[in-house]
Each structure stands twice: as C-alpha cells, then as structure tokens.
Amino acid sequence: MVVLELIFKGHVSGICQLSGDQRMQGIYVDAVEVEALLQNLPQGLSEDSYLLFF
C-alpha cells in the first residue's frame, strides 16, 4: 500500500503501464527508485505508512 501511496502522491517518477494490461497489476515501477524512497520516506504520507517502518 505504501508504494501505491507514493505513486498517487507523485513521488515516483519511473512508472510504466505494461502493454495490454489496464489493471493495477499492470503497473511497473523502478524498484531502485522505490527502495530509495522507502529508506527516507517523504513528508505528507499517511500515518500508517510511517508506522510500517518503525
């Protein structure tokens, strides 16, 4: 859920839609970018997002 929140709030720039798949399962993100964001969560995420890492 944290990754989806990062996407919806505009923190992830490397997003692609897999060809022919219009569902949420068809979203591809850059794992290195997401991992870097998870190491230092940006401000403005839900409280639940921060609790997952403490």
MOBEL-V874467 format. One record per residue. N is the residue number from 1. RES is the residue in three letters. SS is DSSP state (alpha for helix, beta for strand, coil for the rest). OMEGA is omega in radians with two decimals (999 if undefined). NEAR is the number of other C-alpha atoms within 8 Angstrom. Layout:
n=N res=RES ss=SS omega=OMEGA near=NEAR
n=N res=RES ss=SS omega=OMEGA near=NEAR
This chain:
n=1 res=MET ss=coil omega=-3.13 near=4
n=2 res=VAL ss=alpha omega=-3.13 near=6
n=3 res=VAL ss=alpha omega=3.11 near=7
n=4 res=LEU ss=alpha omega=3.12 near=7
n=5 res=GLU ss=alpha omega=3.08 near=9
n=6 res=LEU ss=alpha omega=3.11 near=11
n=7 res=ILE ss=alpha omega=-3.06 near=10
n=8 res=PHE ss=alpha omega=3.13 near=7
n=9 res=LYS ss=coil omega=3.01 near=6
n=10 res=GLY ss=coil omega=-3.11 near=7
n=11 res=HIS ss=coil omega=-3.12 near=8
n=12 res=VAL ss=coil omega=-3.11 near=10
n=13 res=SER ss=coil omega=-3.11 near=6
n=14 res=GLY ss=coil omega=-3.11 near=7
n=15 res=ILE ss=beta omega=3.07 near=9
n=16 res=CYS ss=beta omega=3.03 near=7
n=17 res=GLN ss=beta omega=3.12 near=9
n=18 res=LEU ss=coil omega=-3.07 near=9
n=19 res=SER ss=coil omega=3.06 near=5
n=20 res=GLY ss=coil omega=-3.12 near=4
n=21 res=ASP ss=coil omega=-3.10 near=8
n=22 res=GLN ss=coil omega=-3.11 near=7
n=23 res=ARG ss=coil omega=3.10 near=6
n=24 res=MET ss=alpha omega=3.13 near=5
n=25 res=GLN ss=alpha omega=-3.10 near=5
n=26 res=GLY ss=alpha omega=3.14 near=10
n=27 res=ILE ss=beta omega=3.09 near=10
n=28 res=TYR ss=beta omega=3.09 near=8
n=29 res=VAL ss=beta omega=3.11 near=10
n=30 res=ASP ss=coil omega=-3.07 near=8
n=31 res=ALA ss=alpha omega=3.13 near=6
n=32 res=VAL ss=alpha omega=3.12 near=6
n=33 res=GLU ss=alpha omega=-3.13 near=10
n=34 res=VAL ss=alpha omega=3.12 near=11
n=35 res=GLU ss=alpha omega=3.11 near=8
n=36 res=ALA ss=alpha omega=3.10 near=8
n=37 res=LEU ss=alpha omega=-3.13 near=9
n=38 res=LEU ss=alpha omega=3.09 near=7
n=39 res=GLN ss=alpha omega=-3.12 near=6
n=40 res=ASN ss=coil omega=-3.04 near=6
n=41 res=LEU ss=coil omega=3.11 near=7
n=42 res=PRO ss=coil omega=3.07 near=7
n=43 res=GLN ss=coil omega=3.01 near=4
n=44 res=GLY ss=coil omega=3.08 near=4
n=45 res=LEU ss=coil omega=3.13 near=9
n=46 res=SER ss=coil omega=3.13 near=6
n=47 res=GLU ss=alpha omega=3.13 near=6
n=48 res=ASP ss=alpha omega=-3.13 near=6
n=49 res=SER ss=alpha omega=-3.12 near=9
n=50 res=TYR ss=alpha omega=-3.12 near=10
n=51 res=LEU ss=alpha omega=-3.14 near=7
n=52 res=LEU ss=coil omega=-3.02 near=6
n=53 res=PHE ss=coil omega=3.13 near=5
n=54 res=PHE ss=coil omega=999 near=4
